[in-house]
C-alpha cells in the first residue's frame, strides 16, 4: 500500500467530482438548502394551519334539548362555539366537514338536573379531523364548566363547601431539562437525516467512480496504470467517503442555522417563548456525527462494491436506489415509541446509531453502549471495505458482460 499513490488517486477523483453537477447537488445543495427549507417550511405551514384552526370558532349543531331551555341558552351564549340550525343530514355534514361536531341533549335534561337524576350528554365528531377535535374540546370544556356550576349550586343550597367533593387539586410540573425535552421532540429525526444524507451523499460518487468509468471506457486505462489495486480502491473509497461526510457536515451546519433562525423567528413573532423552545446538547450533536462516521465508511464501501457490479450508470442506479429503503426502515424503527436501546439492538447497524443518537442529543451518555455501537460499526465498516478491495481484484466483476 502506497499512500502517495492513494493521495494521487484521491486528488484526481476529487477534482473530477468538483466538476460533476450531480455530485455537487447531492453533496451541497440538498443538505444546505432543501433540508432546512423543508424543516422551516413544514414547521411554518403546520403552525399556521393549527393556529388558524384554533382561532376559528367551530360550527356545532344541537340535537334535541327543546325542553331544556337553560342548557341550550347557556350553550348558545358560549362565544367559543357557533351554534347553527340543525338539519336531518347532520351526520353527513360532519363527514363533509361542513359542521365540526354535534351535541345531543337528552329529553328532560334541565328537569333531570333540577331533581338530581342522572343524565348524559353525547358529542358526535369526525375522529382524526383536527378541527372536529378542537370543536369537541370546546363543547366538552363548556359542559364540564356547566356541570361544576350545577355542583357548586347544589352544595351552596346545603351550605356545604366545594372542597367536600373536590378536596384537592392535581398539578404537574416538568423537571426535564430543555435539552432532554428537545431530544425527545426532534432527537430521533437528527440521526435519521444524518444517516440518510450520508448514504445519498455517497451514492453518486460511488456510481460514477465505478459504473460511470466503465460506461465511459476509462476503467481499463486506470487499471492498466502501474498502481496497486488496493491503492486504487482506497483512493476511490476516500473520495466517496469525503462526499458522504461533506454532506453530513453541510447538513449539520445548515440545521444549526435553521434552528437558530427558526427559534429567533418564533420568539420574535411571540409564537413561543424562548425558554420553551426545544434545545439540544451541542456536544451530543457532535457525538452523533462521530457515531455516523463509521456508518459513512460502511455506506461508502458498500456502495462502491455494489456499483462495481453494474455495467452502466443507469444499471448502478437500479441496484443502489432500492437500498435507500434499507437505510430508512431501521432509522424509522428508532423513532417508534417504546423502542429502547439494549445490548442486542446495539449490534444492529443503523438502528443502533438511531437509538443512541436520541439519547446523545438529550444529554444522556451511555458509555458502554457508545463503545459497543462504535466498535461494532467499525467492524462492519472494515468488513465492507475489505469486500470492496476484494471485488476490485476480481476481473470477472470489473469486466462483467
Secondary structure as UniProt FT lines:
FT   HELIX           3..18
FT   HELIX           21..24
FT   HELIX           25..34
FT   HELIX           35..55
FT   STRAND          58..64
FT   TURN            66..67
FT   HELIX           69..76
FT   TURN            79..80
FT   STRAND          81..84
FT   TURN            88..89
FT   HELIX           90..95
FT   TURN            96..97
FT   STRAND          101..105
FT   TURN            107..108
FT   HELIX           109..115
FT   STRAND          121..125
FT   TURN            127..128
FT   HELIX           130..157
FT   TURN            158..159
FT   HELIX           162..164
FT   HELIX           178..207
FT   HELIX           208..212
FT   HELIX           213..216
FT   HELIX           219..223
FT   HELIX           229..269
FT   HELIX           274..276
FT   HELIX           282..308
FT   HELIX           313..320
FT   TURN            321..322
FT   HELIX           323..333
FT   TURN            334..335
FT   TURN            337..338
FT   TURN            343..344
FT   HELIX           345..347
FT   TURN            349..350
FT   HELIX           351..361
FT   TURN            362..363
FT   HELIX           367..392
FT   HELIX           395..398
//
